[in-house]
Amino acid sequence: MIDVLYFAWVRERIGLPKERIETGAATVADLVAELRLREERYEAAFADLTALRVAVDQQLTGFDAPLAGAREVAFFPPMTGG
């Protein structure tokens, strides 16, 4: 089981702040592929991965990051200063 957290417009599109899912995904990209197949709202949220950042166990990483042993994955838009 892995906790998947959604922030900002990702949360708005999916309609959930977080969920616990069972996955066989090896990488973040594999997890995204699984999620996109669930429902249209996931497809909309993950349509443009260049507009997303990801953290695995609170460490900023890329979509090629392995999920072995991970407890949490968070998806959010890029942060801007100001």
N, CA, C and O atoms as CSV, one atom per row, in Angstrom:
chain,resi,resn,atom,element,x,y,z
A,1,MET,N,N,0.840,-1.187,0.000
A,1,MET,CA,C,0.000,0.000,0.000
A,1,MET,C,C,0.878,1.242,0.000
A,1,MET,O,O,1.940,1.279,0.623
A,2,ILE,N,N,0.413,2.242,-0.707
A,2,ILE,CA,C,1.152,3.498,-0.784
A,2,ILE,C,C,0.150,4.652,-0.674
A,2,ILE,O,O,-0.945,4.592,-1.234
A,3,ASP,N,N,0.538,5.694,0.050
A,3,ASP,CA,C,-0.292,6.890,0.140
A,3,ASP,C,C,0.049,7.793,-1.035
A,3,ASP,O,O,1.218,8.077,-1.293
A,4,VAL,N,N,-0.980,8.241,-1.744
A,4,VAL,CA,C,-0.791,9.151,-2.864
A,4,VAL,C,C,-1.481,10.459,-2.491
A,4,VAL,O,O,-2.680,10.488,-2.216
A,5,LEU,N,N,-0.698,11.549,-2.487
A,5,LEU,CA,C,-1.203,12.858,-2.112
A,5,LEU,C,C,-1.283,13.757,-3.333
A,5,LEU,O,O,-0.414,13.730,-4.205
A,6,TYR,N,N,-2.348,14.558,-3.380
A,6,TYR,CA,C,-2.567,15.473,-4.496
A,6,TYR,C,C,-2.698,16.897,-3.948
A,6,TYR,O,O,-3.404,17.129,-2.967
A,7,PHE,N,N,-2.010,17.847,-4.590
A,7,PHE,CA,C,-2.039,19.227,-4.138
A,7,PHE,C,C,-2.490,20.169,-5.243
A,7,PHE,O,O,-2.343,19.874,-6.429
A,8,ALA,N,N,-3.046,21.322,-4.831
A,8,ALA,CA,C,-3.439,22.412,-5.717
A,8,ALA,C,C,-4.414,21.915,-6.788
A,8,ALA,O,O,-5.377,21.217,-6.471
A,9,TRP,N,N,-4.170,22.271,-8.053
A,9,TRP,CA,C,-5.122,21.918,-9.109
A,9,TRP,C,C,-5.188,20.417,-9.368
A,9,TRP,O,O,-6.177,19.934,-9.919
A,10,VAL,N,N,-4.156,19.673,-8.983
A,10,VAL,CA,C,-4.203,18.209,-9.139
A,10,VAL,C,C,-5.320,17.668,-8.241
A,10,VAL,O,O,-6.132,16.845,-8.665
A,11,ARG,N,N,-5.344,18.145,-6.998
A,11,ARG,CA,C,-6.395,17.738,-6.050
A,11,ARG,C,C,-7.769,18.149,-6.569
A,11,ARG,O,O,-8.729,17.385,-6.463
A,12,GLU,N,N,-7.866,19.358,-7.132
A,12,GLU,CA,C,-9.152,19.835,-7.648
A,12,GLU,C,C,-9.667,18.956,-8.783
A,12,GLU,O,O,-10.860,18.661,-8.845
A,13,ARG,N,N,-8.791,18.544,-9.666
A,13,ARG,CA,C,-9.222,17.711,-10.805
A,13,ARG,C,C,-9.614,16.308,-10.379
A,13,ARG,O,O,-10.576,15.740,-10.897
A,14,ILE,N,N,-8.866,15.747,-9.430
A,14,ILE,CA,C,-9.148,14.385,-8.993
A,14,ILE,C,C,-10.279,14.362,-7.962
A,14,ILE,O,O,-11.053,13.407,-7.899
A,15,GLY,N,N,-10.368,15.423,-7.156
A,15,GLY,CA,C,-11.439,15.500,-6.170
A,15,GLY,C,C,-11.095,14.893,-4.827
A,15,GLY,O,O,-11.969,14.736,-3.974
A,16,LEU,N,N,-9.839,14.552,-4.628
A,16,LEU,CA,C,-9.382,13.964,-3.364
A,16,LEU,C,C,-8.065,14.599,-2.945
A,16,LEU,O,O,-7.234,14.901,-3.801
A,17,PRO,N,N,-7.853,14.810,-1.642
A,17,PRO,CA,C,-6.548,15.293,-1.199
A,17,PRO,C,C,-5.515,14.166,-1.130
A,17,PRO,O,O,-4.321,14.389,-1.334
A,18,LYS,N,N,-5.995,12.946,-0.839
A,18,LYS,CA,C,-5.089,11.794,-0.800
A,18,LYS,C,C,-5.886,10.503,-0.831
A,18,LYS,O,O,-7.086,10.477,-0.556
A,19,GLU,N,N,-5.194,9.449,-1.169
A,19,GLU,CA,C,-5.802,8.118,-1.141
A,19,GLU,C,C,-4.710,7.083,-0.919
A,19,GLU,O,O,-3.544,7.316,-1.235
A,20,ARG,N,N,-5.093,5.958,-0.384
A,20,ARG,CA,C,-4.161,4.845,-0.175
A,20,ARG,C,C,-4.500,3.809,-1.229
A,20,ARG,O,O,-5.643,3.364,-1.339
A,21,ILE,N,N,-3.487,3.428,-2.005
A,21,ILE,CA,C,-3.758,2.482,-3.082
A,21,ILE,C,C,-2.791,1.303,-3.040
A,21,ILE,O,O,-1.680,1.385,-2.516
A,22,GLU,N,N,-3.256,0.237,-3.601
A,22,GLU,CA,C,-2.436,-0.964,-3.814
A,22,GLU,C,C,-1.912,-0.868,-5.234
A,22,GLU,O,O,-2.690,-0.709,-6.175
A,23,THR,N,N,-0.600,-0.964,-5.397
A,23,THR,CA,C,-0.028,-0.841,-6.727
A,23,THR,C,C,1.141,-1.798,-6.909
A,23,THR,O,O,1.850,-2.142,-5.964
A,24,GLY,N,N,1.312,-2.207,-8.138
A,24,GLY,CA,C,2.472,-3.010,-8.498
A,24,GLY,C,C,3.474,-2.190,-9.288
A,24,GLY,O,O,4.419,-2.733,-9.862
A,25,ALA,N,N,3.267,-0.875,-9.318
A,25,ALA,CA,C,4.121,0.019,-10.096
A,25,ALA,C,C,5.560,-0.008,-9.601
A,25,ALA,O,O,5.814,0.011,-8.397
A,26,ALA,N,N,6.497,-0.052,-10.540
A,26,ALA,CA,C,7.919,-0.054,-10.193
A,26,ALA,C,C,8.478,1.360,-10.077
A,26,ALA,O,O,9.415,1.604,-9.318
A,27,THR,N,N,7.893,2.291,-10.837
A,27,THR,CA,C,8.374,3.676,-10.835
A,27,THR,C,C,7.185,4.633,-10.706
A,27,THR,O,O,6.030,4.222,-10.816
A,28,VAL,N,N,7.481,5.899,-10.474
A,28,VAL,CA,C,6.429,6.909,-10.428
A,28,VAL,C,C,5.680,6.945,-11.760
A,28,VAL,O,O,4.454,7.050,-11.777
A,29,ALA,N,N,6.403,6.860,-12.863
A,29,ALA,CA,C,5.760,6.872,-14.184
A,29,ALA,C,C,4.785,5.706,-14.329
A,29,ALA,O,O,3.707,5.872,-14.900
A,30,ASP,N,N,5.147,4.539,-13.824
A,30,ASP,CA,C,4.244,3.383,-13.864
A,30,ASP,C,C,2.983,3.651,-13.040
A,30,ASP,O,O,1.876,3.298,-13.445
A,31,LEU,N,N,3.170,4.282,-11.876
A,31,LEU,CA,C,2.034,4.633,-11.024
A,31,LEU,C,C,1.106,5.608,-11.751
A,31,LEU,O,O,-0.112,5.434,-11.730
A,32,VAL,N,N,1.667,6.614,-12.381
A,32,VAL,CA,C,0.871,7.581,-13.138
A,32,VAL,C,C,0.084,6.860,-14.242
A,32,VAL,O,O,-1.093,7.151,-14.458
A,33,ALA,N,N,0.729,5.927,-14.931
A,33,ALA,CA,C,0.046,5.173,-15.993
A,33,ALA,C,C,-1.142,4.400,-15.418
A,33,ALA,O,O,-2.210,4.361,-16.030
A,34,GLU,N,N,-0.961,3.787,-14.245
A,34,GLU,CA,C,-2.061,3.067,-13.587
A,34,GLU,C,C,-3.191,4.021,-13.224
A,34,GLU,O,O,-4.362,3.724,-13.461
A,35,LEU,N,N,-2.841,5.157,-12.653
A,35,LEU,CA,C,-3.856,6.119,-12.228
A,35,LEU,C,C,-4.640,6.667,-13.417
A,35,LEU,O,O,-5.858,6.826,-13.341
A,36,ARG,N,N,-3.945,6.954,-14.506
A,36,ARG,CA,C,-4.610,7.515,-15.695
A,36,ARG,C,C,-5.663,6.563,-16.254
A,36,ARG,O,O,-6.632,7.013,-16.865
A,37,LEU,N,N,-5.495,5.271,-16.057
A,37,LEU,CA,C,-6.453,4.282,-16.559
A,37,LEU,C,C,-7.699,4.166,-15.683
A,37,LEU,O,O,-8.698,3.584,-16.105
A,38,ARG,N,N,-7.650,4.714,-14.469
A,38,ARG,CA,C,-8.764,4.585,-13.528
A,38,ARG,C,C,-10.034,5.272,-14.007
A,38,ARG,O,O,-11.070,4.632,-14.187
A,39,GLU,N,N,-9.942,6.583,-14.212
A,39,GLU,CA,C,-11.108,7.385,-14.564
A,39,GLU,C,C,-10.658,8.601,-15.349
A,39,GLU,O,O,-9.471,8.924,-15.392
A,40,GLU,N,N,-11.616,9.270,-15.968
A,40,GLU,CA,C,-11.319,10.450,-16.771
A,40,GLU,C,C,-10.696,11.574,-15.941
A,40,GLU,O,O,-9.862,12.325,-16.445
A,41,ARG,N,N,-11.095,11.691,-14.676
A,41,ARG,CA,C,-10.538,12.767,-13.837
A,41,ARG,C,C,-9.041,12.576,-13.594
A,41,ARG,O,O,-8.304,13.557,-13.490
A,42,TYR,N,N,-8.587,11.338,-13.502
A,42,TYR,CA,C,-7.146,11.079,-13.356
A,42,TYR,C,C,-6.423,11.384,-14.663
A,42,TYR,O,O,-5.330,11.951,-14.664
A,43,GLU,N,N,-7.040,11.004,-15.762
A,43,GLU,CA,C,-6.470,11.300,-17.075
A,43,GLU,C,C,-6.285,12.806,-17.231
A,43,GLU,O,O,-5.254,13.252,-17.735
A,44,ALA,N,N,-7.263,13.587,-16.808
A,44,ALA,CA,C,-7.173,15.051,-16.895
A,44,ALA,C,C,-6.067,15.588,-15.993
A,44,ALA,O,O,-5.332,16.494,-16.387
A,45,ALA,N,N,-5.945,15.046,-14.804
A,45,ALA,CA,C,-4.941,15.539,-13.854
A,45,ALA,C,C,-3.518,15.242,-14.318
A,45,ALA,O,O,-2.604,16.029,-14.071
A,46,PHE,N,N,-3.335,14.115,-14.985
A,46,PHE,CA,C,-1.989,13.695,-15.394
A,46,PHE,C,C,-1.749,13.835,-16.897
A,46,PHE,O,O,-0.834,13.215,-17.439
A,47,ALA,N,N,-2.561,14.642,-17.567
A,47,ALA,CA,C,-2.441,14.796,-19.018
A,47,ALA,C,C,-1.118,15.433,-19.443
A,47,ALA,O,O,-0.571,15.080,-20.488
A,48,ASP,N,N,-0.605,16.356,-18.651
A,48,ASP,CA,C,0.632,17.063,-19.002
A,48,ASP,C,C,1.627,16.939,-17.853
A,48,ASP,O,O,1.608,17.746,-16.924
A,49,LEU,N,N,2.483,15.945,-17.913
A,49,LEU,CA,C,3.432,15.698,-16.825
A,49,LEU,C,C,4.482,16.794,-16.696
A,49,LEU,O,O,5.114,16.920,-15.647
A,50,THR,N,N,4.678,17.586,-17.746
A,50,THR,CA,C,5.644,18.685,-17.637
A,50,THR,C,C,5.130,19.771,-16.694
A,50,THR,O,O,5.900,20.616,-16.237
A,51,ALA,N,N,3.826,19.748,-16.404
A,51,ALA,CA,C,3.233,20.728,-15.501
A,51,ALA,C,C,3.162,20.195,-14.066
A,51,ALA,O,O,2.529,20.811,-13.208
A,52,LEU,N,N,3.800,19.067,-13.805
A,52,LEU,CA,C,3.742,18.439,-12.489
A,52,LEU,C,C,5.129,18.194,-11.916
A,52,LEU,O,O,6.102,17.993,-12.642
A,53,ARG,N,N,5.184,18.217,-10.604
A,53,ARG,CA,C,6.365,17.793,-9.866
A,53,ARG,C,C,5.933,16.632,-8.988
A,53,ARG,O,O,4.748,16.461,-8.700
A,54,VAL,N,N,6.906,15.839,-8.566
A,54,VAL,CA,C,6.592,14.674,-7.742
A,54,VAL,C,C,7.619,14.540,-6.628
A,54,VAL,O,O,8.798,14.850,-6.803
A,55,ALA,N,N,7.148,14.076,-5.487
A,55,ALA,CA,C,8.028,13.776,-4.361
A,55,ALA,C,C,7.711,12.361,-3.888
A,55,ALA,O,O,6.547,11.977,-3.783
A,56,VAL,N,N,8.750,11.600,-3.607
A,56,VAL,CA,C,8.606,10.258,-3.050
A,56,VAL,C,C,9.168,10.303,-1.637
A,56,VAL,O,O,10.330,10.655,-1.429
A,57,ASP,N,N,8.336,9.946,-0.678
A,57,ASP,CA,C,8.713,10.033,0.741
A,57,ASP,C,C,9.318,11.400,1.069
A,57,ASP,O,O,10.341,11.498,1.747
A,58,GLN,N,N,8.669,12.439,0.577
A,58,GLN,CA,C,8.985,13.845,0.836
A,58,GLN,C,C,10.323,14.301,0.251
A,58,GLN,O,O,10.888,15.301,0.693
A,59,GLN,N,N,10.825,13.571,-0.738
A,59,GLN,CA,C,12.032,13.966,-1.453
A,59,GLN,C,C,11.668,14.234,-2.906
A,59,GLN,O,O,11.154,13.357,-3.600
A,60,LEU,N,N,11.943,15.461,-3.362
A,60,LEU,CA,C,11.662,15.817,-4.748
A,60,LEU,C,C,12.437,14.898,-5.684
A,60,LEU,O,O,13.632,14.676,-5.494
A,61,THR,N,N,11.762,14.372,-6.682
A,61,THR,CA,C,12.386,13.395,-7.570
A,61,THR,C,C,11.773,13.500,-8.961
A,61,THR,O,O,10.956,14.384,-9.219
A,62,GLY,N,N,12.163,12.611,-9.842
A,62,GLY,CA,C,11.618,12.568,-11.186
A,62,GLY,C,C,10.622,11.431,-11.328
A,62,GLY,O,O,10.441,10.620,-10.421
A,63,PHE,N,N,9.979,11.393,-12.493
A,63,PHE,CA,C,8.981,10.360,-12.738
A,63,PHE,C,C,9.607,8.984,-12.965
A,63,PHE,O,O,8.901,7.975,-12.983
A,64,ASP,N,N,10.928,8.942,-13.139
A,64,ASP,CA,C,11.607,7.654,-13.293
A,64,ASP,C,C,12.055,7.072,-11.949
A,64,ASP,O,O,12.699,6.024,-11.913
A,65,ALA,N,N,11.721,7.739,-10.857
A,65,ALA,CA,C,12.130,7.285,-9.525
A,65,ALA,C,C,11.474,5.949,-9.180
A,65,ALA,O,O,10.291,5.746,-9.455
A,66,PRO,N,N,12.248,5.035,-8.573
A,66,PRO,CA,C,11.681,3.750,-8.163
A,66,PRO,C,C,10.743,3.908,-6.964
A,66,PRO,O,O,10.917,4.809,-6.144
A,67,LEU,N,N,9.757,3.030,-6.874
A,67,LEU,CA,C,8.807,3.063,-5.762
A,67,LEU,C,C,9.050,1.972,-4.731
A,67,LEU,O,O,8.337,1.910,-3.730
A,68,ALA,N,N,10.023,1.124,-4.946
A,68,ALA,CA,C,10.290,0.029,-4.004
A,68,ALA,C,C,10.525,0.594,-2.603
A,68,ALA,O,O,11.430,1.402,-2.395
A,69,GLY,N,N,9.713,0.166,-1.660
A,69,GLY,CA,C,9.847,0.598,-0.283
A,69,GLY,C,C,9.249,1.964,0.022
A,69,GLY,O,O,9.252,2.389,1.178
A,70,ALA,N,N,8.741,2.654,-0.978
A,70,ALA,CA,C,8.169,3.986,-0.753
A,70,ALA,C,C,6.846,3.869,-0.006
A,70,ALA,O,O,6.081,2.926,-0.207
A,71,ARG,N,N,6.597,4.847,0.859
A,71,ARG,CA,C,5.337,4.884,1.599
A,71,ARG,C,C,4.408,5.977,1.097
A,71,ARG,O,O,3.195,5.913,1.294
A,72,GLU,N,N,4.997,7.003,0.433
A,72,GLU,CA,C,4.186,8.144,0.038
A,72,GLU,C,C,4.687,8.740,-1.270
A,72,GLU,O,O,5.891,8.870,-1.489
A,73,VAL,N,N,3.737,9.102,-2.142
A,73,VAL,CA,C,4.042,9.827,-3.377
A,73,VAL,C,C,3.126,11.036,-3.406
A,73,VAL,O,O,1.922,10.914,-3.184
A,74,ALA,N,N,3.695,12.208,-3.680
A,74,ALA,CA,C,2.913,13.438,-3.737
A,74,ALA,C,C,3.071,14.086,-5.108
A,74,ALA,O,O,4.173,14.157,-5.653
A,75,PHE,N,N,1.966,14.553,-5.650
A,75,PHE,CA,C,1.956,15.243,-6.942
A,75,PHE,C,C,1.493,16.683,-6.730
A,75,PHE,O,O,0.514,16.927,-6.024
A,76,PHE,N,N,2.203,17.638,-7.345
A,76,PHE,CA,C,1.883,19.042,-7.175
A,76,PHE,C,C,2.448,19.845,-8.331
A,76,PHE,O,O,3.388,19.406,-8.994
A,77,PRO,N,N,1.878,21.027,-8.579
A,77,PRO,CA,C,2.426,21.892,-9.631
A,77,PRO,C,C,3.744,22.506,-9.170
A,77,PRO,O,O,4.019,22.537,-7.970
A,78,PRO,N,N,4.557,22.993,-10.094
A,78,PRO,CA,C,5.815,23.642,-9.717
A,78,PRO,C,C,5.552,24.833,-8.804
A,78,PRO,O,O,4.560,25.547,-8.957
A,79,MET,N,N,6.445,25.031,-7.868
A,79,MET,CA,C,6.330,26.165,-6.956
A,79,MET,C,C,6.931,27.399,-7.634
A,79,MET,O,O,7.922,27.308,-8.359
A,80,THR,N,N,6.315,28.536,-7.385
A,80,THR,CA,C,6.854,29.780,-7.916
A,80,THR,C,C,7.138,30.718,-6.759
A,80,THR,O,O,6.436,30.709,-5.749
A,81,GLY,N,N,8.156,31.511,-6.914
A,81,GLY,CA,C,8.510,32.474,-5.868
A,81,GLY,C,C,7.715,33.745,-6.020
A,81,GLY,O,O,7.010,33.951,-7.008
A,82,GLY,N,N,7.845,34.611,-4.998
A,82,GLY,CA,C,7.143,35.866,-5.146
A,82,GLY,C,C,6.798,36.499,-3.841
A,82,GLY,O,O,6.197,37.574,-3.817
